[in-house]
Each structure stands twice: as C-alpha cells, then as structure tokens.
Amino acid sequence: MQSSDSHWWRGATLYQIYPRSFADSNGDGIGDLRGVTSRLDYVAELGVDGIWLSPFFASPQRDFGYDVSDHCSIDPMFGTMSDFDALIARSHELGLKVIIDQVWSHTALEHAWFQESRQSRTNPKADWFVWADPLPDGSCPTNWQSWMGGGTWTWEPRRGQYYLHNFLPQMPDLNFHCPEVQEAILAIGRFWLDRGVDGFRLDTVNYYFHDQALRNNPPKPGDSPATMQRHIYNVCQPENLTFLRRIRELLDLYPGSFVVGEIGSDDNLTRMIEYTAGTDHLHTAYSFQLLSDRADPQHFHEAMQPWTTGKGASAWPSWALSNHDCARVASRWKLDAPTSQIAKFALALLVALRGTIFLYQGEELGLTQADLAYEDLRDPLGVANWPANKGRDGCRTIQPWSHDHTFQGFSTVKPWLPIIEAHRDHSVDLQAQDPASVLAFARHAISLRQSNPAMRLGDYSVLYEDESCLIFSRKFGAASCLAGFNFSPKAKTIPGLVDSRLKPDLAVGKVQVDGDDITLGPVSAFLISKNPL
C-alpha cells in the first residue's frame, strides 16, 4: 500500500545494502553490483519498498567508498555502468525503488577537483575547497576536531595554506560557499537521476557549510577530542538550509524522486525537523538518535514526540536501528534476553515507528556484531583507536546466504573481511525453512506494516509509559495499530488498554491478553493491527 506514487516514501521500508559485503559475483572476495542484482529477488520477498545502496563510486577506498574520486564513475571493483543500469532495471521490474548514497560534503584526495585546487591560490578551482591561512604562530586556523581522530586541518605547501577535512586527512571538504561548487554538485545529482535512480541518501548532509569567520568550537565534557567540543561552527551552518532548497528543487523536477539526509549533530531531533519541515527542504532525514546503546521507553518516546506538534508536525522523520556505522542492534542493546529475541523485539519496534524506516542487511537475520581480531581490521577508525573503539568492521561482515558453503554463499574465495562462524546458523537458507526464525518474523512484520495505513502514515499517541514499558497507538482514518514494548527483565501487567476481542498480530516473548488487561513478559512486544479495508 502506498499513499500515492509521488509520496511512496512516506512510511516506506527501505533495505540498506552495503555492496562490499552483500554478494560477490566475480570471485574476488568483494561484493559487487552484479552480486546485488543476483539477490534482488530475496530483497523483494522481504516486502520492502526499495533499497539504499552504499557507495560504489570510483574511490581509493580509504574509507570504503565514502572518499569519492569521481562521483559519476563506477569503481571497477564493483563493476561497470552497464552493471548499474542492469541493477536499476531489475529493481524496477521487482517494484523496488533505488536510492543511492551521495557523498557531497567532501571528496577523496585524488579527486581531479582537489588536485587542481591544491596547486595554487589562483587556479580555476582555487576556491572549491576550504582553505585557510595559518595563525601567526603557524598553528591550525581553528580548534575543530575530526571524527576520524586529530584536528581537521592539514598543511598544503603548494599553496602555503591549510585545507579542512572533517574526517580523514585524505578527504578534503568542499567549499559550498563557492557558487561553482553548488552547481557542480547539482549536476552530479542530475546525472544519476537521469540514469534512473529514485533518489538519494545524502551522507553527512549537515556538513556542507562551515563558519566563514573560522570561530573555535566551545568545549564540553567528552571522552575523546571530537566529543570534547560542541560542533557548532564546523557543521550545521544556516546557509545549509538555502542549499537544501536547491536540492529539493532539483528532485521536484523528477516526479516521485526522494531525498533523505543523514544528520550527526549535537541536537539530532531539532536538526532533523529543521531540515525536513514544510515542502521545500529534504523529504526526510535520519540521525544517530536511535543508533546509540540506549534501549528504554523514555528514549523512544522522546524521539517520537517532537513530530506531533509545531514544526515537527509538518516534517517527516526516518529511523534506523542498525547501519554500516554502528554496532548491530542485536548486540548493542543490552537487554536481558537471547539475541534472537532482541532482534525480533527491535524489528517489532522499528516497523511500529512513525516515519520512514531503514533495515540494514542482516538485521532481518538477527545478525550479531562480529568481534574481529586487530590484524583483521580494515576500518581506519578501528585501526587508529583499537581497543577503545574497534571501528565499524564488526557490522560490515558478509551476508550469510548458505549454511554449508565454505564462504557462506557470499563468494567462491575468502572474503575481504573474515567469515564469522557464529553467523553460519543465521544463514538465509536455514532461516527460510524455519517459520520461527528471525527472517520469517521480519517478513511478517514488514507485511503487517505494508498492509496497514496506520502503521505507514498514522499519527502517534502514547497510551502508557513508565521505566520499563511503552505502549502507543497509530491511527489513520479507520485503520489503527496498538503497539506495546516491555524493555525490562520482569513481567508487567497493564490494565484496560486492549479490546479483549483483538489478539496480537505480532508478538515477541510472552504476551497474554486477559479481558482488557495485557501482560507483557520480559523483553516482549506486541502489535495489534486493525485495518477495516
């Protein structure tokens, strides 16, 4: 069920594919576009509306594709443009939308734009990146700290200036204050929209502009240099909103296209609403709000509530519980239950949320976070910060397709990250035969959401909340959904909230309806869907 073709994204379920780890078609141990295409039937059978593809563009792969050296070329390790065209065609045959990552805040060091810009202060692209003179003592222009470790400035002797990089030193930031940069970025967007994509997921969308006065970020308590300051001058500048309008104007030229922004800020919910309110900014945005270790009723209610009034009522959120940058939810949430139960609990909560939702590959299988040895790490974040931060490789290991295959059906050779033997019992072929599996549960949960307009489009109203339980309703016209979650290790009875004639359509753990009362066992959940159509 879709509200209309142009608004298909409202309440949609999108499946994130990390191509390096999804399926390898040519036997080099790295997933690729043909591999993705070969497994699209599986994705369609999940019942999702579309896919989000992580980067597959030309790149030196220091940050595994989020360092782009040519925004309009396919990296040979992933295939060719013909392979991409075939992926688009097959996706559309299956009724799947295709959303692709666009990394516009920065480039790779090797990008032709930067190679020209770094040569002098007078070349045609001299202002395409963020350059600044040293302070009188030769030190960096600001105190801004990088999320990849160290400061955000690197010296370039050709120009006698520093360049800005909010991430790796080999990932220089583009200067969006330069009009030519904005035009070049919009041209990239047009290139892919003309190619047939249905929209974009914009990486680090709040990082496009910097404070031109180069003011220092103020301090705050934290446990690393990047968290020991409030990032108010290197990100989230007011000029960002003007450029978001230009992006939306571009998308509006392609009916049915869609743009979601990734936001990481000191105030995620406020920024999400600011970037999506009305009809002239992003269609939706998601943040790291629900990608933390917190799993408690107050946390989720606080995330939902701002979208019910004021500016939030005219905006539209997106939510993810796992992705390629954080530990998998089945391991991250420290709930007192088996990981398969936690995985189902998280899926039930995700499909019940108001907004567009993103399911990360393997989440539908209940995959746990892999614990890799230091010598197996590939992620620069993990290599630099081991063992305090083991990086992101643990959530990027391969999708296990086949239980008995040496390389779990992913490849004919050893994959780029180690095989996780504990994931073998989570394989697709095993779970597809088991009606009690996480995969079977995921398919049912998604189907429930897709068939009930209240779950896709309905409002949100909390009916009960305490330190252990959250119960809320979703309503849209005559359709409704009642959703309840007990995060605690103790059973809880909540009186007078359910109609004794209705039984749960989806349940996790022990759920018992007795008259108008409902008892939720430890780490349990239920969804009661009412759809008269």
C-alpha positions as CSV (number, residue, x, y, z in Angstrom):
1,M,0.0,0.0,0.0
2,Q,1.3,3.4,-1.0
3,S,-0.4,6.7,-0.3
4,S,0.4,7.9,-3.8
5,D,3.2,7.3,-6.2
6,S,4.8,10.7,-5.6
7,H,4.6,10.1,-1.8
8,W,5.6,6.5,-1.9
9,W,8.4,7.2,0.6
10,R,6.1,8.3,3.4
11,G,6.2,5.4,5.8
12,A,8.2,3.3,3.4
13,T,10.5,0.5,4.4
14,L,13.9,0.7,2.7
15,Y,16.6,-2.0,2.8
16,Q,20.2,-0.8,3.1
17,I,22.7,-2.8,1.0
18,Y,26.4,-2.5,1.8
19,P,27.7,-3.8,-1.6
20,R,31.1,-4.9,-0.5
21,S,29.5,-7.4,1.8
22,F,26.3,-8.5,0.1
23,A,27.2,-10.8,-2.7
24,D,30.4,-11.4,-4.8
25,S,29.7,-12.3,-8.4
26,N,33.2,-12.5,-9.8
27,G,35.2,-14.4,-7.2
28,D,37.5,-11.6,-5.9
29,G,36.1,-11.7,-2.3
30,I,34.4,-8.3,-2.6
31,G,30.7,-7.8,-3.2
32,D,29.7,-6.0,-6.4
33,L,26.8,-4.7,-8.4
34,R,26.1,-7.9,-10.2
35,G,26.1,-9.7,-6.9
36,V,23.4,-7.3,-5.6
37,T,21.3,-7.8,-8.8
38,S,21.5,-11.6,-8.3
39,R,20.0,-11.3,-4.9
40,L,17.3,-8.7,-5.5
41,D,14.5,-11.4,-5.6
42,Y,15.4,-12.1,-1.9
43,V,15.1,-8.4,-1.1
44,A,11.8,-8.1,-2.9
45,E,10.5,-11.1,-1.0
46,L,11.1,-9.2,2.3
47,G,8.3,-6.9,1.2
48,V,10.3,-3.7,1.3
49,D,9.6,-0.7,-0.9
50,G,13.2,-0.2,-2.1
51,I,16.9,-0.4,-1.5
52,W,19.5,2.1,-0.4
53,L,22.9,1.3,-1.9
54,S,26.0,2.4,0.0
55,P,28.8,3.9,-2.3
56,F,30.0,2.1,-5.3
57,F,31.7,5.1,-7.0
58,A,35.4,5.4,-8.0
59,S,37.4,5.7,-4.8
60,P,40.8,4.9,-3.3
61,Q,38.7,3.1,-0.6
62,R,40.5,4.6,2.4
63,D,37.0,5.0,3.9
64,F,35.5,2.2,1.8
65,G,33.7,4.4,-0.8
66,Y,32.9,7.4,1.3
67,D,36.0,9.0,-0.2
68,V,34.9,9.6,-3.8
69,S,37.4,10.3,-6.5
70,D,34.8,10.6,-9.3
71,H,31.2,11.0,-8.5
72,C,30.0,9.9,-11.9
73,S,32.0,6.7,-12.3
74,I,31.7,3.2,-11.0
75,D,34.7,1.8,-9.2
76,P,35.9,-1.2,-11.2
77,M,35.8,-3.4,-8.1
78,F,32.0,-3.0,-8.1
79,G,31.6,-3.4,-11.9
80,T,30.6,-1.2,-14.7
81,M,27.9,1.4,-15.6
82,S,26.2,-1.3,-17.6
83,D,26.0,-3.4,-14.4
84,F,24.5,-0.5,-12.6
85,D,21.9,0.0,-15.4
86,A,21.0,-3.7,-15.1
87,L,20.6,-3.4,-11.4
88,I,18.2,-0.4,-11.8
89,A,16.2,-2.3,-14.5
90,R,15.9,-5.4,-12.4
91,S,14.9,-3.5,-9.2
92,H,12.2,-1.6,-11.1
93,E,10.9,-4.9,-12.6
94,L,10.5,-6.2,-9.0
95,G,8.8,-3.0,-7.9
96,L,11.8,-1.8,-5.8
97,K,12.9,1.8,-5.7
98,V,16.6,2.5,-5.8
99,I,18.2,5.1,-3.5
100,I,21.9,5.7,-3.8
101,D,24.4,7.3,-1.5
102,Q,25.7,10.7,-2.5
103,V,28.8,11.9,-0.6
104,W,28.9,15.6,-1.3
105,S,30.5,17.2,1.7
106,H,34.0,16.1,0.8
107,T,36.0,14.2,-1.9
108,A,39.0,11.9,-1.9
109,L,42.4,13.5,-2.1
110,E,42.7,12.1,-5.6
111,H,39.7,13.8,-7.0
112,A,40.5,16.0,-10.0
113,W,38.9,19.0,-8.4
114,F,41.2,18.8,-5.4
115,Q,44.3,18.1,-7.4
116,E,43.7,21.3,-9.3
117,S,42.7,23.3,-6.3
118,R,45.8,22.4,-4.3
119,Q,48.2,23.7,-6.9
120,S,47.9,27.4,-6.3
121,R,45.7,30.2,-4.9
122,T,44.8,31.4,-8.4
123,N,43.7,28.4,-10.4
124,P,40.1,28.0,-11.7
125,K,39.2,25.7,-8.7
126,A,41.2,27.6,-6.1
127,D,38.1,28.2,-4.0
128,W,36.4,24.8,-4.5
129,F,37.8,23.5,-1.2
130,V,38.1,25.1,2.3
131,W,41.5,26.8,2.5
132,A,42.8,29.0,5.4
133,D,46.0,30.7,6.3
134,P,47.9,29.6,9.4
135,L,47.6,31.5,12.6
136,P,50.6,33.9,13.3
137,D,52.4,31.1,15.2
138,G,51.9,28.7,12.3
139,S,49.2,26.6,14.0
140,C,45.9,25.5,12.6
141,P,43.2,28.1,11.8
142,T,40.7,26.6,14.4
143,N,40.4,24.1,17.2
144,W,37.9,21.9,15.2
145,Q,38.4,18.2,15.8
146,S,37.9,15.4,13.3
147,W,35.7,12.3,14.0
148,M,38.4,10.2,12.5
149,G,41.0,11.4,15.1
150,G,43.1,14.6,15.3
151,G,42.4,18.1,14.1
152,T,40.5,19.0,10.9
153,W,43.3,20.9,9.2
154,T,46.2,19.6,7.0
155,W,49.0,21.8,5.6
156,E,49.4,22.1,1.8
157,P,52.9,23.5,0.9
158,R,51.9,24.3,-2.7
159,R,49.5,27.0,-1.5
160,G,51.1,27.7,1.9
161,Q,47.7,27.1,3.5
162,Y,45.7,24.6,5.4
163,Y,42.8,22.6,4.0
164,L,39.8,21.5,6.0
165,H,38.8,17.8,6.5
166,N,36.1,16.9,9.0
167,F,37.1,13.2,8.5
168,L,40.3,11.6,7.2
169,P,43.1,14.0,6.1
170,Q,42.7,12.4,2.7
171,M,39.1,13.5,2.5
172,P,39.2,17.3,1.9
173,D,36.0,19.3,2.5
174,L,34.3,21.1,-0.5
175,N,33.6,24.8,-0.1
176,F,29.8,25.2,-0.6
177,H,30.2,28.9,-0.1
178,C,31.6,28.8,-3.7
179,P,28.7,29.0,-6.2
180,E,30.5,26.9,-8.7
181,V,30.7,24.0,-6.2
182,Q,27.0,24.1,-5.7
183,E,26.4,23.9,-9.4
184,A,28.8,21.1,-9.8
185,I,27.1,19.1,-7.0
186,L,23.7,19.6,-8.5
187,A,25.0,18.4,-11.9
188,I,26.1,15.2,-10.2
189,G,22.6,14.8,-8.8
190,R,21.1,15.3,-12.3
191,F,23.5,12.7,-13.8
192,W,22.2,10.0,-11.5
193,L,18.5,11.0,-11.7
194,D,18.8,10.9,-15.5
195,R,20.3,7.4,-15.0
196,G,17.1,6.2,-13.4
197,V,17.7,6.3,-9.7
198,D,14.7,7.1,-7.5
199,G,16.5,9.3,-5.1
200,F,19.5,9.9,-2.8
201,R,20.7,9.3,0.7
202,L,22.9,12.3,1.4
203,D,25.9,11.5,3.6
204,T,26.7,14.0,6.4
205,V,24.2,16.5,5.0
206,N,24.7,19.0,7.8
207,Y,28.4,19.2,7.0
208,Y,28.1,21.2,3.7
209,F,28.9,24.6,5.0
210,H,31.5,25.9,7.5
211,D,31.6,29.1,9.6
212,Q,33.5,31.6,7.3
213,A,34.7,33.5,10.4
214,L,36.5,30.4,11.5
215,R,35.5,30.6,15.1
216,N,36.6,28.0,17.6
217,N,34.1,25.4,18.8
218,P,33.3,25.7,22.6
219,P,34.3,22.9,25.0
220,K,32.0,20.4,26.5
221,P,32.6,17.2,28.6
222,G,33.6,14.2,26.5
223,D,35.9,11.1,26.3
224,S,37.8,12.0,23.1
225,P,38.9,15.2,21.3
226,A,36.0,15.1,18.9
227,T,33.4,14.7,21.7
228,M,35.1,17.3,23.9
229,Q,33.7,20.2,22.0
230,R,30.3,21.4,20.7
231,H,30.4,21.2,16.9
232,I,28.6,24.5,16.2
233,Y,31.0,26.2,13.7
234,N,32.3,23.4,11.5
235,V,28.8,21.9,10.9
236,C,25.1,22.9,10.8
237,Q,25.5,26.4,9.4
238,P,22.4,28.4,8.5
239,E,23.5,28.5,4.8
240,N,22.8,24.8,4.7
241,L,19.0,25.4,4.5
242,T,19.3,27.5,1.4
243,F,21.2,24.8,-0.4
244,L,18.8,22.1,0.8
245,R,16.1,24.1,-1.1
246,R,18.1,23.9,-4.2
247,I,18.4,20.2,-3.8
248,R,14.7,19.8,-3.3
249,E,14.0,22.0,-6.4
250,L,16.2,19.5,-8.4
251,L,14.3,16.5,-7.0
252,D,11.0,18.1,-7.8
253,L,11.9,18.1,-11.5
254,Y,11.9,14.3,-11.3
255,P,8.4,13.3,-10.1
256,G,8.4,10.6,-7.4
257,S,12.1,11.0,-6.5
258,F,13.1,11.3,-2.9
259,V,16.0,12.6,-0.8
260,V,16.9,11.6,2.8
261,G,19.7,13.3,4.7
262,E,22.0,11.7,7.3
263,I,22.5,14.1,10.2
264,G,25.0,13.9,13.0
265,S,24.8,16.8,15.4
266,D,24.7,17.9,19.0
267,D,20.9,18.2,18.7
268,N,19.8,15.5,16.3
269,L,16.0,15.8,16.6
270,T,16.0,19.6,16.3
271,R,18.1,19.4,13.2
272,M,16.0,16.7,11.6
273,I,12.9,18.8,12.0
274,E,14.6,21.9,10.7
275,Y,15.9,20.1,7.6
276,T,12.6,18.4,6.7
277,A,9.8,20.9,7.8
278,G,7.5,22.1,5.1
279,T,7.7,21.1,1.4
280,D,10.9,22.9,0.3
281,H,13.7,21.1,2.2
282,L,14.6,17.4,2.4
283,H,11.7,14.9,2.1
284,T,13.0,13.3,5.3
285,A,16.2,12.8,7.4
286,Y,17.6,10.4,9.9
287,S,20.2,10.8,12.6
288,F,22.1,8.7,15.1
289,Q,19.3,9.3,17.6
290,L,18.3,5.6,17.7
291,L,21.7,4.2,16.9
292,S,23.0,4.6,20.5
293,D,23.2,2.0,23.2
294,R,20.0,3.2,24.9
295,A,17.0,0.9,24.8
296,D,14.4,2.3,27.2
297,P,10.8,3.6,26.9
298,Q,11.7,7.3,27.6
299,H,14.3,7.3,24.8
300,F,11.9,6.2,22.1
301,H,9.1,8.4,23.3
302,E,11.3,11.4,23.3
303,A,12.3,10.6,19.7
304,M,8.7,10.3,18.6
305,Q,7.0,13.2,20.5
306,P,8.6,16.2,18.7
307,W,7.0,15.2,15.4
308,T,3.5,15.6,16.8
309,T,3.3,19.4,17.3
310,G,4.7,22.7,15.9
311,K,7.2,22.4,13.1
312,G,7.6,18.7,13.7
313,A,4.0,18.1,12.5
314,S,4.9,19.4,9.1
315,A,8.1,17.4,8.9
316,W,8.7,13.7,8.4
317,P,11.3,11.6,10.2
318,S,13.3,8.5,9.2
319,W,14.6,5.9,11.6
320,A,17.2,3.2,11.6
321,L,18.3,0.8,14.5
322,S,21.4,-0.5,12.6
323,N,23.6,0.6,9.8
324,H,27.1,0.3,8.4
325,D,28.5,2.8,11.0
326,C,27.3,1.3,14.3
327,A,27.2,-2.0,16.2
328,R,24.4,-4.3,15.2
329,V,21.3,-3.8,17.4
330,A,21.0,-7.4,18.4
331,S,24.3,-7.0,20.2
332,R,24.2,-3.3,21.0
333,W,21.0,-3.4,23.1
334,K,21.9,-4.9,26.5
335,L,18.5,-6.4,27.1
336,D,18.1,-9.5,29.3
337,A,17.1,-11.9,26.5
338,P,18.6,-14.2,23.8
339,T,19.9,-12.2,20.8
340,S,17.3,-13.7,18.6
341,Q,14.6,-12.3,20.9
342,I,16.3,-8.9,21.0
343,A,16.5,-9.0,17.2
344,K,12.7,-9.7,16.9
345,F,11.9,-7.1,19.6
346,A,13.9,-4.5,17.7
347,L,12.2,-5.3,14.4
348,A,8.7,-5.0,16.0
349,L,9.7,-1.6,17.4
350,L,11.1,-0.5,14.0
351,V,8.0,-1.3,12.0
352,A,5.8,0.4,14.6
353,L,7.6,3.7,14.4
354,R,6.0,6.7,12.7
355,G,8.3,7.7,9.8
356,T,10.2,6.1,7.0
357,I,12.3,3.1,8.2
358,F,15.6,1.6,7.1
359,L,16.5,-2.0,7.6
360,Y,20.2,-2.8,7.4
361,Q,21.3,-6.0,5.6
362,G,21.5,-8.9,8.1
363,E,19.2,-7.2,10.5
364,E,16.4,-9.3,9.2
365,L,18.5,-12.4,10.0
366,G,19.3,-11.3,13.6
367,L,23.0,-11.0,12.9
368,T,25.1,-10.1,15.9
369,Q,28.1,-7.7,16.0
370,A,31.3,-9.5,14.9
371,D,34.3,-9.3,17.2
372,L,37.3,-9.1,14.9
373,A,41.0,-9.5,15.8
374,Y,43.1,-6.4,15.4
375,E,45.0,-8.0,12.4
376,D,41.7,-8.5,10.6
377,L,40.6,-4.8,10.8
378,R,40.2,-2.8,7.7
379,D,38.4,0.3,9.0
380,P,40.8,3.2,9.6
381,L,38.7,4.2,12.6
382,G,39.2,0.9,14.3
383,V,42.9,0.7,13.4
384,A,43.6,4.1,14.9
385,N,41.5,3.7,18.1
386,W,41.9,0.0,19.0
387,P,40.9,-1.3,21.5
388,A,38.9,1.6,22.9
389,N,37.0,1.8,19.6
390,K,37.1,-1.3,17.4
391,G,35.7,0.5,14.5
392,R,32.9,-0.5,12.1
393,D,34.2,-3.7,10.6
394,G,32.1,-5.8,13.0
395,C,28.8,-4.7,11.4
396,R,30.2,-4.9,7.8
397,T,31.0,-8.6,7.7
398,I,29.4,-10.6,4.9
399,Q,25.8,-11.6,4.4
400,P,25.5,-15.3,5.2
401,W,23.5,-16.9,2.4
402,S,24.3,-20.6,2.7
403,H,25.0,-22.6,5.9
404,D,27.1,-25.4,4.4
405,H,29.1,-23.3,1.9
406,T,32.7,-22.7,2.9
407,F,32.3,-18.9,2.4
408,Q,28.6,-18.9,3.4
409,G,27.4,-18.5,-0.2
410,F,28.9,-15.0,-0.4
411,S,31.8,-15.8,-2.6
412,T,33.9,-18.6,-4.0
413,V,37.0,-17.3,-2.3
414,K,37.9,-15.8,1.1
415,P,36.0,-12.6,1.6
416,W,37.5,-9.2,2.3
417,L,36.5,-9.5,6.0
418,P,36.7,-12.8,7.9
419,I,34.0,-15.4,7.8
420,I,32.1,-15.2,11.1
421,E,31.3,-18.8,12.1
422,A,28.7,-17.7,14.6
423,H,26.7,-16.2,11.7
424,R,26.5,-19.6,9.9
425,D,23.5,-20.6,11.8
426,H,21.8,-17.3,10.8
427,S,22.1,-18.1,7.1
428,V,19.3,-17.3,4.7
429,D,18.8,-20.9,3.5
430,L,18.4,-22.2,7.1
431,Q,16.0,-19.4,8.2
432,A,13.9,-19.6,5.1
433,Q,12.9,-23.1,6.1
434,D,12.1,-22.2,9.7
435,P,8.7,-20.4,10.5
436,A,10.1,-19.4,13.9
437,S,13.2,-17.7,12.5
438,V,14.1,-14.0,12.7
439,L,13.8,-13.9,8.9
440,A,10.2,-15.3,9.0
441,F,9.4,-12.8,11.7
442,A,10.9,-9.9,9.7
443,R,8.8,-10.8,6.6
444,H,5.7,-10.9,8.7
445,A,6.4,-7.6,10.5
446,I,7.1,-5.8,7.2
447,S,4.0,-7.3,5.7
448,L,1.9,-6.0,8.6
449,R,3.3,-2.5,8.2
450,Q,2.8,-2.5,4.5
451,S,-0.8,-3.6,4.7
452,N,-1.9,-1.1,7.4
453,P,-2.0,2.6,6.5
454,A,-2.0,3.5,10.2
455,M,1.5,1.9,10.6
456,R,2.8,3.7,7.5
457,L,1.1,7.0,7.8
458,G,-0.8,7.3,11.1
459,D,-0.3,9.6,14.0
460,Y,1.5,8.7,17.2
461,S,-0.1,8.8,20.6
462,V,1.4,7.4,23.8
463,L,-1.0,5.5,25.9
464,Y,1.3,4.2,28.7
465,E,4.9,4.9,29.6
466,D,7.0,4.0,32.7
467,E,10.5,3.0,33.3
468,S,10.0,-0.4,31.7
469,C,7.1,-0.2,29.2
470,L,5.9,1.9,26.3
471,I,2.5,1.4,24.7
472,F,1.4,3.7,21.9
473,S,-1.2,3.8,19.2
474,R,-1.1,4.7,15.5
475,K,-4.2,5.9,13.7
476,F,-5.0,6.8,10.1
477,G,-8.7,7.1,9.2
478,A,-10.5,3.9,10.2
479,A,-7.2,2.0,10.5
480,S,-5.3,1.7,13.7
481,C,-2.4,-0.1,15.4
482,L,-1.7,-0.7,19.1
483,A,2.0,-1.3,19.9
484,G,3.5,-2.3,23.2
485,F,7.0,-3.0,24.4
486,N,8.4,-4.2,27.7
487,F,12.2,-3.5,27.8
488,S,12.7,-4.9,31.3
489,P,13.6,-8.4,32.6
490,K,10.4,-8.5,34.6
491,A,6.8,-9.2,33.5
492,K,4.4,-6.3,33.6
493,T,0.6,-6.2,33.5
494,I,-1.1,-3.1,32.1
495,P,-4.8,-2.8,32.7
496,G,-7.6,-1.5,30.5
497,L,-5.7,-0.8,27.3
498,V,-6.8,-3.6,24.9
499,D,-10.0,-4.8,23.5
500,S,-10.3,-8.4,24.6
501,R,-11.8,-9.3,21.2
502,L,-8.5,-8.4,19.5
503,K,-5.5,-10.7,19.6
504,P,-1.9,-9.7,18.8
505,D,-1.0,-9.9,15.1
506,L,2.7,-10.0,16.1
507,A,4.2,-11.0,19.4
508,V,7.7,-11.3,20.8
509,G,8.3,-13.2,24.0
510,K,5.3,-13.9,26.3
511,V,2.3,-11.7,25.7
512,Q,-1.1,-12.6,27.3
513,V,-4.4,-10.8,26.9
514,D,-6.8,-11.3,29.8
515,G,-10.0,-9.4,29.4
516,D,-9.0,-5.7,28.8
517,D,-5.6,-6.3,30.5
518,I,-2.4,-7.3,28.8
519,T,0.6,-8.9,30.5
520,L,4.0,-8.4,28.8
521,G,6.7,-10.9,29.7
522,P,10.4,-9.9,29.9
523,V,11.7,-8.2,26.8
524,S,8.4,-8.7,25.0
525,A,6.4,-6.8,22.4
526,F,3.1,-6.9,20.6
527,L,1.4,-5.3,17.6
528,I,-2.4,-5.3,17.2
529,S,-3.3,-4.2,13.7
530,K,-6.9,-3.1,12.8
531,N,-7.4,-2.4,9.1
532,P,-11.0,-2.4,8.0
533,L,-10.2,-2.1,4.3
